Amino acid sequence: KRYTLKTLKWLSLVIYLVVGLWFVTKRNRELVCKTIQVQVVDSSENSFITSRSIRRVIDQKGKSPIGKTMHSINTYELEKRISTMMSVRDVQVYKTSNGVLSVKVKQRRPLVRIFNHKNQSYYIDEQGLILPLSDRFAAHVLVVNGNIKEPFSVKANQNVMQRDTSVYRSEPLICKIFNFARYIADNDFWNAQITQVYVDDSNNIELIPRVGSQVILLGSFDNYEKKLEKLKMFYEKALPAMGWNKYKMINLKYSNQIICTKR
């Protein structure tokens, strides 16, 4: 008798679980998409993408997921579609149990804006890929202009760090610019201080600071970390006593010394 009761309890539990699972599955299959929630994670820093533009891509050809069963919505296909947007770095689309289709988007982060010798302009993002300009937003990043000749045709998503080593044995100028821009972006002091770089040629690079009206001659990009260390020491020890506007030019080209030209 005890064995029979125990068996009936387990059987009842199994039946309850099976029936409950059936009801949950049936509810999920019949659950309708009520709304779409779009979150652009880093919208406070960049505004290349808006929730409205993402919704337009989701509602492509007028086929909105709203009103459809959640079961019938292909989140993988939606992620692929949104990923084709030029400024999207990462996207996640998932469904919730209350009928909400949630979309979470991360934007590509530009590090530097280039104006080359052909007067073409574009961004390079943190992964070294070319990011076209936006007609609705301009990123506040380091600007580099002048005699810049890329060893490739400028096109979206071109990796500036890739090169044919049989043709370009030394590192092209655009690669050095990207490495320099990444160093500046990662350094709070220099990111706030250096706003523009002018390239006359690969051995004559000028830096334009935010504070002070002097031009800084960097020379080449070789050993730029040490050159900037010298400049920072000069900023901290010499300029406060002499005044920020005493010099019109600061020359960092030569090792172990800084040559300044007075106004």
Protein Blocks (a to p, Z undefined) as FASTA:
>chain_A
ZZmmmmmmmmmmmmmmmmmmmmmmmmmmmpccfbdcdddfklmmpcfbcfklmmmmmmgg
hiafehpafklpcfklmmmmmmmpmklmbdcddddfkopacddddddddfbdcddfkopa
cdddfkopacdddfkbccdddddedjdddfbdcdehiafkbccfklmmbacfklmmmmmm
mmmmmpmklmmmmmbdcdfblmlccdddfbojbdcdebiaehklmmmmmmmmmmmmmmmm
nopklpfbdcfkbghiacdddZZ
